[in-house]
Amino acid sequence: MNRRKKIKQLLKAHAKKASAKLAPQSKSKYICKADRLKLAAESSHDSIISSES
């Protein structure tokens, strides 16, 4: 009984991991600090241009 329970538990864990991998990611991808600063600079540059127009 114990061996059967262990095997069932392992198979259940593997199935859970596989389904989690297929599920959509709720967390956004990590963006390094340098890239975040670049994006912030670009967005502020764009807002300056749009306010001048």
CHARMM internal coordinates of N, CA and C (Angstrom, degrees):
IC EDIT
DIST 1 N 1 CA 1.4598
DIST 1 CA 1 C 1.5314
ANGL 1 N 1 CA 1 C 110.97
DIST 1 C 2 N 1.3117
ANGL 1 CA 1 C 2 N 115.97
DIHE 1 N 1 CA 1 C 2 N -42.83
DIST 2 N 2 CA 1.4547
ANGL 1 C 2 N 2 CA 119.83
DIHE 1 CA 1 C 2 N 2 CA -176.78
DIST 2 CA 2 C 1.5248
ANGL 2 N 2 CA 2 C 111.56
DIHE 1 C 2 N 2 CA 2 C -64.60
DIST 2 C 3 N 1.3393
ANGL 2 CA 2 C 3 N 116.52
DIHE 2 N 2 CA 2 C 3 N -41.49
DIST 3 N 3 CA 1.4685
ANGL 2 C 3 N 3 CA 120.47
DIHE 2 CA 2 C 3 N 3 CA 179.62
DIST 3 CA 3 C 1.5240
ANGL 3 N 3 CA 3 C 110.41
DIHE 2 C 3 N 3 CA 3 C -63.55
DIST 3 C 4 N 1.3192
ANGL 3 CA 3 C 4 N 115.82
DIHE 3 N 3 CA 3 C 4 N -41.81
DIST 4 N 4 CA 1.4627
ANGL 3 C 4 N 4 CA 120.70
DIHE 3 CA 3 C 4 N 4 CA 179.51
DIST 4 CA 4 C 1.5312
ANGL 4 N 4 CA 4 C 110.47
DIHE 3 C 4 N 4 CA 4 C -63.04
DIST 4 C 5 N 1.3197
ANGL 4 CA 4 C 5 N 115.91
DIHE 4 N 4 CA 4 C 5 N -39.98
DIST 5 N 5 CA 1.4637
ANGL 4 C 5 N 5 CA 120.94
DIHE 4 CA 4 C 5 N 5 CA 179.73
DIST 5 CA 5 C 1.5281
ANGL 5 N 5 CA 5 C 110.52
DIHE 4 C 5 N 5 CA 5 C -64.40
DIST 5 C 6 N 1.3335
ANGL 5 CA 5 C 6 N 116.62
DIHE 5 N 5 CA 5 C 6 N -42.59
DIST 6 N 6 CA 1.4657
ANGL 5 C 6 N 6 CA 120.83
DIHE 5 CA 5 C 6 N 6 CA 179.91
DIST 6 CA 6 C 1.5265
ANGL 6 N 6 CA 6 C 110.96
DIHE 5 C 6 N 6 CA 6 C -62.68
DIST 6 C 7 N 1.3313
ANGL 6 CA 6 C 7 N 116.64
DIHE 6 N 6 CA 6 C 7 N -44.83
DIST 7 N 7 CA 1.4660
ANGL 6 C 7 N 7 CA 121.03
DIHE 6 CA 6 C 7 N 7 CA -179.66
DIST 7 CA 7 C 1.5226
ANGL 7 N 7 CA 7 C 110.16
DIHE 6 C 7 N 7 CA 7 C -63.93
DIST 7 C 8 N 1.3235
ANGL 7 CA 7 C 8 N 116.01
DIHE 7 N 7 CA 7 C 8 N -43.34
DIST 8 N 8 CA 1.4664
ANGL 7 C 8 N 8 CA 120.67
DIHE 7 CA 7 C 8 N 8 CA 178.87
DIST 8 CA 8 C 1.5231
ANGL 8 N 8 CA 8 C 110.47
DIHE 7 C 8 N 8 CA 8 C -62.13
DIST 8 C 9 N 1.3340
ANGL 8 CA 8 C 9 N 116.34
DIHE 8 N 8 CA 8 C 9 N -40.85
DIST 9 N 9 CA 1.4598
ANGL 8 C 9 N 9 CA 121.51
DIHE 8 CA 8 C 9 N 9 CA 179.44
DIST 9 CA 9 C 1.5266
ANGL 9 N 9 CA 9 C 110.75
DIHE 8 C 9 N 9 CA 9 C -63.94
DIST 9 C 10 N 1.3432
ANGL 9 CA 9 C 10 N 116.89
DIHE 9 N 9 CA 9 C 10 N -42.28
DIST 10 N 10 CA 1.4630
ANGL 9 C 10 N 10 CA 121.25
DIHE 9 CA 9 C 10 N 10 CA 178.64
DIST 10 CA 10 C 1.5213
ANGL 10 N 10 CA 10 C 111.49
DIHE 9 C 10 N 10 CA 10 C -63.62
DIST 10 C 11 N 1.3243
ANGL 10 CA 10 C 11 N 116.68
DIHE 10 N 10 CA 10 C 11 N -45.80
DIST 11 N 11 CA 1.4595
ANGL 10 C 11 N 11 CA 120.58
DIHE 10 CA 10 C 11 N 11 CA -179.87
DIST 11 CA 11 C 1.5270
ANGL 11 N 11 CA 11 C 111.18
DIHE 10 C 11 N 11 CA 11 C -63.01
DIST 11 C 12 N 1.3235
ANGL 11 CA 11 C 12 N 115.76
DIHE 11 N 11 CA 11 C 12 N -38.69
DIST 12 N 12 CA 1.4580
ANGL 11 C 12 N 12 CA 120.77
DIHE 11 CA 11 C 12 N 12 CA 178.67
DIST 12 CA 12 C 1.5339
ANGL 12 N 12 CA 12 C 110.43
DIHE 11 C 12 N 12 CA 12 C -64.28
DIST 12 C 13 N 1.3300
ANGL 12 CA 12 C 13 N 116.62
DIHE 12 N 12 CA 12 C 13 N -41.63
DIST 13 N 13 CA 1.4666
ANGL 12 C 13 N 13 CA 121.17
DIHE 12 CA 12 C 13 N 13 CA 179.66
DIST 13 CA 13 C 1.5170
ANGL 13 N 13 CA 13 C 110.83
DIHE 12 C 13 N 13 CA 13 C -65.43
DIST 13 C 14 N 1.3310
ANGL 13 CA 13 C 14 N 116.93
DIHE 13 N 13 CA 13 C 14 N -41.95
DIST 14 N 14 CA 1.4693
ANGL 13 C 14 N 14 CA 120.71
DIHE 13 CA 13 C 14 N 14 CA 178.73
DIST 14 CA 14 C 1.5283
ANGL 14 N 14 CA 14 C 110.82
DIHE 13 C 14 N 14 CA 14 C -63.45
DIST 14 C 15 N 1.3284
ANGL 14 CA 14 C 15 N 116.37
DIHE 14 N 14 CA 14 C 15 N -41.58
DIST 15 N 15 CA 1.4626
ANGL 14 C 15 N 15 CA 120.22
DIHE 14 CA 14 C 15 N 15 CA 179.39
DIST 15 CA 15 C 1.5279
ANGL 15 N 15 CA 15 C 110.59
DIHE 14 C 15 N 15 CA 15 C -65.06
DIST 15 C 16 N 1.3240
ANGL 15 CA 15 C 16 N 116.36
DIHE 15 N 15 CA 15 C 16 N -38.55
DIST 16 N 16 CA 1.4611
ANGL 15 C 16 N 16 CA 120.82
DIHE 15 CA 15 C 16 N 16 CA 179.63
DIST 16 CA 16 C 1.5242
ANGL 16 N 16 CA 16 C 110.54
DIHE 15 C 16 N 16 CA 16 C -64.54
DIST 16 C 17 N 1.3413
ANGL 16 CA 16 C 17 N 116.97
DIHE 16 N 16 CA 16 C 17 N -43.01
DIST 17 N 17 CA 1.4647
ANGL 16 C 17 N 17 CA 120.94
DIHE 16 CA 16 C 17 N 17 CA 178.79
DIST 17 CA 17 C 1.5205
ANGL 17 N 17 CA 17 C 111.07
DIHE 16 C 17 N 17 CA 17 C -64.76
DIST 17 C 18 N 1.3271
ANGL 17 CA 17 C 18 N 116.94
DIHE 17 N 17 CA 17 C 18 N -40.04
DIST 18 N 18 CA 1.4637
ANGL 17 C 18 N 18 CA 120.81
DIHE 17 CA 17 C 18 N 18 CA -179.40
DIST 18 CA 18 C 1.5274
ANGL 18 N 18 CA 18 C 110.69
DIHE 17 C 18 N 18 CA 18 C -65.55
DIST 18 C 19 N 1.3193
ANGL 18 CA 18 C 19 N 117.15
DIHE 18 N 18 CA 18 C 19 N -42.06
DIST 19 N 19 CA 1.4646
ANGL 18 C 19 N 19 CA 119.67
DIHE 18 CA 18 C 19 N 19 CA -179.74
DIST 19 CA 19 C 1.5287
ANGL 19 N 19 CA 19 C 110.83
DIHE 18 C 19 N 19 CA 19 C -70.11
DIST 19 C 20 N 1.3229
ANGL 19 CA 19 C 20 N 117.08
DIHE 19 N 19 CA 19 C 20 N -33.19
DIST 20 N 20 CA 1.4675
ANGL 19 C 20 N 20 CA 120.13
DIHE 19 CA 19 C 20 N 20 CA 177.79
DIST 20 CA 20 C 1.5218
ANGL 20 N 20 CA 20 C 110.61
DIHE 19 C 20 N 20 CA 20 C -67.24
DIST 20 C 21 N 1.3181
ANGL 20 CA 20 C 21 N 115.96
DIHE 20 N 20 CA 20 C 21 N -34.23
DIST 21 N 21 CA 1.4624
ANGL 20 C 21 N 21 CA 120.21
DIHE 20 CA 20 C 21 N 21 CA 179.56
DIST 21 CA 21 C 1.5285
ANGL 21 N 21 CA 21 C 110.53
DIHE 20 C 21 N 21 CA 21 C -68.33
DIST 21 C 22 N 1.3171
ANGL 21 CA 21 C 22 N 117.64
DIHE 21 N 21 CA 21 C 22 N -34.40
DIST 22 N 22 CA 1.4606
ANGL 21 C 22 N 22 CA 122.01
DIHE 21 CA 21 C 22 N 22 CA -179.15
DIST 22 CA 22 C 1.5229
ANGL 22 N 22 CA 22 C 112.38
DIHE 21 C 22 N 22 CA 22 C -79.23
DIST 22 C 23 N 1.3301
ANGL 22 CA 22 C 23 N 116.78
DIHE 22 N 22 CA 22 C 23 N -22.94
DIST 23 N 23 CA 1.4638
ANGL 22 C 23 N 23 CA 120.95
DIHE 22 CA 22 C 23 N 23 CA -178.37
DIST 23 CA 23 C 1.5251
ANGL 23 N 23 CA 23 C 110.00
DIHE 22 C 23 N 23 CA 23 C -68.49
DIST 23 C 24 N 1.3234
ANGL 23 CA 23 C 24 N 117.45
DIHE 23 N 23 CA 23 C 24 N 150.22
DIST 24 N 24 CA 1.4721
ANGL 23 C 24 N 24 CA 119.75
DIHE 23 CA 23 C 24 N 24 CA 178.84
DIST 24 CA 24 C 1.5265
ANGL 24 N 24 CA 24 C 110.91
DIHE 23 C 24 N 24 CA 24 C -64.49
DIST 24 C 25 N 1.3012
ANGL 24 CA 24 C 25 N 115.92
DIHE 24 N 24 CA 24 C 25 N 144.90
DIST 25 N 25 CA 1.4603
ANGL 24 C 25 N 25 CA 121.36
DIHE 24 CA 24 C 25 N 25 CA -178.23
DIST 25 CA 25 C 1.5231
ANGL 25 N 25 CA 25 C 110.13
DIHE 24 C 25 N 25 CA 25 C -78.31
DIST 25 C 26 N 1.3202
ANGL 25 CA 25 C 26 N 116.83
DIHE 25 N 25 CA 25 C 26 N 130.15
DIST 26 N 26 CA 1.4573
ANGL 25 C 26 N 26 CA 120.17
DIHE 25 CA 25 C 26 N 26 CA 179.06
DIST 26 CA 26 C 1.5257
ANGL 26 N 26 CA 26 C 111.04
DIHE 25 C 26 N 26 CA 26 C -87.34
DIST 26 C 27 N 1.3148
ANGL 26 CA 26 C 27 N 115.32
DIHE 26 N 26 CA 26 C 27 N -22.80
DIST 27 N 27 CA 1.4593
ANGL 26 C 27 N 27 CA 119.76
DIHE 26 CA 26 C 27 N 27 CA -177.79
DIST 27 CA 27 C 1.5192
ANGL 27 N 27 CA 27 C 109.94
DIHE 26 C 27 N 27 CA 27 C -94.52
DIST 27 C 28 N 1.3214
ANGL 27 CA 27 C 28 N 116.71
DIHE 27 N 27 CA 27 C 28 N 135.43
DIST 28 N 28 CA 1.4577
ANGL 27 C 28 N 28 CA 119.87
DIHE 27 CA 27 C 28 N 28 CA 179.39
DIST 28 CA 28 C 1.5279
ANGL 28 N 28 CA 28 C 110.09
DIHE 27 C 28 N 28 CA 28 C -74.72
DIST 28 C 29 N 1.3228
ANGL 28 CA 28 C 29 N 115.73
DIHE 28 N 28 CA 28 C 29 N 158.27
DIST 29 N 29 CA 1.4544
ANGL 28 C 29 N 29 CA 121.08
DIHE 28 CA 28 C 29 N 29 CA -178.80
DIST 29 CA 29 C 1.5237
ANGL 29 N 29 CA 29 C 109.90
DIHE 28 C 29 N 29 CA 29 C -68.64
DIST 29 C 30 N 1.3267
ANGL 29 CA 29 C 30 N 117.09
DIHE 29 N 29 CA 29 C 30 N 143.70
DIST 30 N 30 CA 1.4616
ANGL 29 C 30 N 30 CA 122.30
DIHE 29 CA 29 C 30 N 30 CA -178.27
DIST 30 CA 30 C 1.5207
ANGL 30 N 30 CA 30 C 110.48
DIHE 29 C 30 N 30 CA 30 C -69.32
DIST 30 C 31 N 1.3269
ANGL 30 CA 30 C 31 N 115.99
DIHE 30 N 30 CA 30 C 31 N 133.98
DIST 31 N 31 CA 1.4651
ANGL 30 C 31 N 31 CA 122.13
DIHE 30 CA 30 C 31 N 31 CA 176.57
DIST 31 CA 31 C 1.5256
ANGL 31 N 31 CA 31 C 106.60
DIHE 30 C 31 N 31 CA 31 C -116.85
DIST 31 C 32 N 1.3347
ANGL 31 CA 31 C 32 N 116.88
DIHE 31 N 31 CA 31 C 32 N 125.35
DIST 32 N 32 CA 1.4609
ANGL 31 C 32 N 32 CA 120.38
DIHE 31 CA 31 C 32 N 32 CA -176.71
DIST 32 CA 32 C 1.5285
ANGL 32 N 32 CA 32 C 110.71
DIHE 31 C 32 N 32 CA 32 C -65.64
DIST 32 C 33 N 1.3233
ANGL 32 CA 32 C 33 N 114.68
DIHE 32 N 32 CA 32 C 33 N 161.93
DIST 33 N 33 CA 1.4579
ANGL 32 C 33 N 33 CA 121.09
DIHE 32 CA 32 C 33 N 33 CA -174.21
DIST 33 CA 33 C 1.5279
ANGL 33 N 33 CA 33 C 112.17
DIHE 32 C 33 N 33 CA 33 C -59.88
DIST 33 C 34 N 1.3350
ANGL 33 CA 33 C 34 N 116.92
DIHE 33 N 33 CA 33 C 34 N -41.09
DIST 34 N 34 CA 1.4668
ANGL 33 C 34 N 34 CA 120.51
DIHE 33 CA 33 C 34 N 34 CA -179.28
DIST 34 CA 34 C 1.5255
ANGL 34 N 34 CA 34 C 110.67
DIHE 33 C 34 N 34 CA 34 C -62.27
DIST 34 C 35 N 1.3300
ANGL 34 CA 34 C 35 N 116.75
DIHE 34 N 34 CA 34 C 35 N -42.94
DIST 35 N 35 CA 1.4662
ANGL 34 C 35 N 35 CA 120.28
DIHE 34 CA 34 C 35 N 35 CA 179.04
DIST 35 CA 35 C 1.5298
ANGL 35 N 35 CA 35 C 111.18
DIHE 34 C 35 N 35 CA 35 C -66.08
DIST 35 C 36 N 1.3386
ANGL 35 CA 35 C 36 N 116.70
DIHE 35 N 35 CA 35 C 36 N -37.33
DIST 36 N 36 CA 1.4651
ANGL 35 C 36 N 36 CA 119.84
DIHE 35 CA 35 C 36 N 36 CA 177.93
DIST 36 CA 36 C 1.5238
ANGL 36 N 36 CA 36 C 110.74
DIHE 35 C 36 N 36 CA 36 C -63.57
DIST 36 C 37 N 1.3375
ANGL 36 CA 36 C 37 N 116.50
DIHE 36 N 36 CA 36 C 37 N -40.44
DIST 37 N 37 CA 1.4667
ANGL 36 C 37 N 37 CA 120.08
DIHE 36 CA 36 C 37 N 37 CA 178.36
DIST 37 CA 37 C 1.5227
ANGL 37 N 37 CA 37 C 111.03
DIHE 36 C 37 N 37 CA 37 C -64.88
DIST 37 C 38 N 1.3527
ANGL 37 CA 37 C 38 N 116.32
DIHE 37 N 37 CA 37 C 38 N -39.69
DIST 38 N 38 CA 1.4688
ANGL 37 C 38 N 38 CA 120.35
DIHE 37 CA 37 C 38 N 38 CA 177.55
DIST 38 CA 38 C 1.5244
ANGL 38 N 38 CA 38 C 110.55
DIHE 37 C 38 N 38 CA 38 C -61.42
DIST 38 C 39 N 1.3337
ANGL 38 CA 38 C 39 N 116.16
DIHE 38 N 38 CA 38 C 39 N -46.48
DIST 39 N 39 CA 1.4637
ANGL 38 C 39 N 39 CA 120.54
DIHE 38 CA 38 C 39 N 39 CA -179.70
DIST 39 CA 39 C 1.5290
ANGL 39 N 39 CA 39 C 111.15
DIHE 38 C 39 N 39 CA 39 C -62.56
DIST 39 C 40 N 1.3251
ANGL 39 CA 39 C 40 N 116.54
DIHE 39 N 39 CA 39 C 40 N -40.05
DIST 40 N 40 CA 1.4615
ANGL 39 C 40 N 40 CA 119.98
DIHE 39 CA 39 C 40 N 40 CA 179.07
DIST 40 CA 40 C 1.5237
ANGL 40 N 40 CA 40 C 110.50
DIHE 39 C 40 N 40 CA 40 C -65.60
DIST 40 C 41 N 1.3281
ANGL 40 CA 40 C 41 N 116.75
DIHE 40 N 40 CA 40 C 41 N -40.36
DIST 41 N 41 CA 1.4636
ANGL 40 C 41 N 41 CA 120.46
DIHE 40 CA 40 C 41 N 41 CA 179.51
DIST 41 CA 41 C 1.5249
ANGL 41 N 41 CA 41 C 110.56
DIHE 40 C 41 N 41 CA 41 C -65.39
DIST 41 C 42 N 1.3309
ANGL 41 CA 41 C 42 N 116.71
DIHE 41 N 41 CA 41 C 42 N -42.01
DIST 42 N 42 CA 1.4640
ANGL 41 C 42 N 42 CA 120.63
DIHE 41 CA 41 C 42 N 42 CA 179.11
DIST 42 CA 42 C 1.5264
ANGL 42 N 42 CA 42 C 110.92
DIHE 41 C 42 N 42 CA 42 C -64.07
DIST 42 C 43 N 1.3224
ANGL 42 CA 42 C 43 N 116.72
DIHE 42 N 42 CA 42 C 43 N -42.24
DIST 43 N 43 CA 1.4631
ANGL 42 C 43 N 43 CA 119.22
DIHE 42 CA 42 C 43 N 43 CA -178.25
DIST 43 CA 43 C 1.5276
ANGL 43 N 43 CA 43 C 110.81
DIHE 42 C 43 N 43 CA 43 C -68.14
DIST 43 C 44 N 1.3237
ANGL 43 CA 43 C 44 N 117.17
DIHE 43 N 43 CA 43 C 44 N -37.79
DIST 44 N 44 CA 1.4686
ANGL 43 C 44 N 44 CA 118.89
DIHE 43 CA 43 C 44 N 44 CA 178.12
DIST 44 CA 44 C 1.5270
ANGL 44 N 44 CA 44 C 110.31
DIHE 43 C 44 N 44 CA 44 C -69.62
DIST 44 C 45 N 1.3254
ANGL 44 CA 44 C 45 N 116.75
DIHE 44 N 44 CA 44 C 45 N -34.65
DIST 45 N 45 CA 1.4627
ANGL 44 C 45 N 45 CA 121.39
DIHE 44 CA 44 C 45 N 45 CA 177.41
DIST 45 CA 45 C 1.5311
ANGL 45 N 45 CA 45 C 110.01
DIHE 44 C 45 N 45 CA 45 C -65.46
DIST 45 C 46 N 1.3221
ANGL 45 CA 45 C 46 N 116.36
DIHE 45 N 45 CA 45 C 46 N -41.59
DIST 46 N 46 CA 1.4639
ANGL 45 C 46 N 46 CA 120.86
DIHE 45 CA 45 C 46 N 46 CA 178.58
DIST 46 CA 46 C 1.5266
ANGL 46 N 46 CA 46 C 111.22
DIHE 45 C 46 N 46 CA 46 C -65.29
DIST 46 C 47 N 1.3285
ANGL 46 CA 46 C 47 N 117.46
DIHE 46 N 46 CA 46 C 47 N -38.41
DIST 47 N 47 CA 1.4645
ANGL 46 C 47 N 47 CA 119.72
DIHE 46 CA 46 C 47 N 47 CA -179.13
DIST 47 CA 47 C 1.5261
ANGL 47 N 47 CA 47 C 110.88
DIHE 46 C 47 N 47 CA 47 C -69.68
DIST 47 C 48 N 1.3326
ANGL 47 CA 47 C 48 N 117.11
DIHE 47 N 47 CA 47 C 48 N -33.00
DIST 48 N 48 CA 1.4682
ANGL 47 C 48 N 48 CA 120.43
DIHE 47 CA 47 C 48 N 48 CA 177.46
DIST 48 CA 48 C 1.5256
ANGL 48 N 48 CA 48 C 109.66
DIHE 47 C 48 N 48 CA 48 C -66.35
DIST 48 C 49 N 1.3200
ANGL 48 CA 48 C 49 N 116.88
DIHE 48 N 48 CA 48 C 49 N -43.26
DIST 49 N 49 CA 1.4638
ANGL 48 C 49 N 49 CA 121.47
DIHE 48 CA 48 C 49 N 49 CA 179.90
DIST 49 CA 49 C 1.5279
ANGL 49 N 49 CA 49 C 110.42
DIHE 48 C 49 N 49 CA 49 C -63.73
DIST 49 C 50 N 1.3239
ANGL 49 CA 49 C 50 N 117.18
DIHE 49 N 49 CA 49 C 50 N -42.67
DIST 50 N 50 CA 1.4642
ANGL 49 C 50 N 50 CA 119.96
DIHE 49 CA 49 C 50 N 50 CA -178.21
DIST 50 CA 50 C 1.5283
ANGL 50 N 50 CA 50 C 111.34
DIHE 49 C 50 N 50 CA 50 C -69.09
DIST 50 C 51 N 1.3333
ANGL 50 CA 50 C 51 N 118.35
DIHE 50 N 50 CA 50 C 51 N -32.15
DIST 51 N 51 CA 1.4632
ANGL 50 C 51 N 51 CA 120.04
DIHE 50 CA 50 C 51 N 51 CA 179.51
DIST 51 CA 51 C 1.5295
ANGL 51 N 51 CA 51 C 111.60
DIHE 50 C 51 N 51 CA 51 C -74.68
DIST 51 C 52 N 1.3349
ANGL 51 CA 51 C 52 N 117.36
DIHE 51 N 51 CA 51 C 52 N -27.72
DIST 52 N 52 CA 1.4614
ANGL 51 C 52 N 52 CA 120.97
DIHE 51 CA 51 C 52 N 52 CA 178.07
DIST 52 CA 52 C 1.5260
ANGL 52 N 52 CA 52 C 111.91
DIHE 51 C 52 N 52 CA 52 C -73.06
DIST 52 C 53 N 1.3072
ANGL 52 CA 52 C 53 N 117.66
DIHE 52 N 52 CA 52 C 53 N -29.50
DIST 53 N 53 CA 1.4738
ANGL 52 C 53 N 53 CA 121.50
DIHE 52 CA 52 C 53 N 53 CA -176.05
DIST 53 CA 53 C 1.4980
ANGL 53 N 53 CA 53 C 113.61
DIHE 52 C 53 N 53 CA 53 C -69.87
END
COOR INIT
IC SEED 1 N 1 CA 1 C
IC BUILD
